Amino acid sequence: MMHKRFVFFAAIFLAAITGCSGSRDVSPDMKGFMEGLAKSDIAADSLKKYGAPGLDTKDMDMYDLKNPRVIKTEKKENLTCYTMRASAGVTTRSYVLCWKNNKIVSVDDKGFSY
């Protein structure tokens, strides 16, 4: 009986973490952008590479963002928007990044949580 409960809860846990990741809906460009967030100095390079000219980055490049993950993907008119969370020291920062024509065209800083 205990074994069946363990298997049941393990299956629910795995479904929850894989279902919430949204990784299968993430474009190769967004994946490349997140790979560039390993260090804040690299984040600036990644923002330059994937950001549209004149992009307001909301100071993303000032944070050492680790382990970024997409938690939500949305289509808004002609944009694809990703809600992304990443560790920044003892906090977790959240951003909504909207893409058009393979470039980030807007960054919405959703703040942080502990």
N, C-alpha and C positions, 0 to 999 in steps of 0.2 A: 504494500500500500504506500509506504514512504517513497519507494522508488518511482511509482507512477506519479506521485505528486511532484517529485523533483523534475521528472521529464516534462510534465505538463507546464510547470513554471519556467523551466529553461526554454521551452518552445515559445512561450509567450514573450519572454525577455528577448530572445533572438528576433522574433517577428517585430517587436517594438523598435529595437535599435536599427534594424535594417530597413524597416518601413519608414522611419522618420528621417533617415539620412538624405533621401532624395537624390542619391549619387547617380542613379541611372538616368536622371533627367538633367544632369549638369553637362553643359557644353564643354568641349575640349578647351576652349579659350578660358572659361571660368576655372576649370581644373588647373590650367597653366598659371593663371593668376594666383590661385590659392597656393600653389607650390612655391611661388615667389615671396610668400609672406613669412618665411622662416625667420627673418631678422628685419628690423625696422629699416635698415639701410637698403636691403634688398626689396622691401615693400615699396620704397620710392621708385626703384627701377621697374618693378612690376606694374605700378600705377602709371608710370610713363609709357610703358610698352602697351598696356591694354586700355588705358584711359583715352577718351576723346580729347582733342585739344581744348585747353581752358577748363578742364574738369575740376570742380571744387571737390577735393578729396576728403573734406571734413577732418583733416589732420590724421588720417589713417596711418600715414608714414611716420607718425610720432610714437607709435606703439610697436612693441615687439610681439606680434601676433603669432601665436603657436596653435597648432592642431586645428586649422580652420575646417569647418564643415558646413555644408548647405543643409538647412533644415526645412526650407520651403522654396518651391519654384512656382512663379506665377507668370501668366501672359497678360500684359496690359497693353491693349491696342497693338502697336508695332514694336513693343519692348518685351524682353524676357527679363524678369526680375528675380533675383535670388536673395533670400534672407540667409545670411551667413553669420555664424558665431565662431569666435576664436578666443583662446585664452590670452590674457594680457596681464602677466604677473599673477596677483591673487584674485583678479576679476575675470569675467567673461564679457567681451564686447560683442555687440550685435550691430550689423549693418544690413541695409537693403541696397544691393547693387543692381542697377538696371542697365541692360545691354541693348545696343542697336548696331547692326552692321559690324559685328565682331569687336566692338569697343564699348567700354563702360561709359555711359552718358550721364549717369547720376549716382551719387552716393548719399544715402540717408543714414546718419548715425543714430542708432536706436539706444545708445547709452550702454550701461554696464550693469552687471549683477555680480554678486559674490557667490 
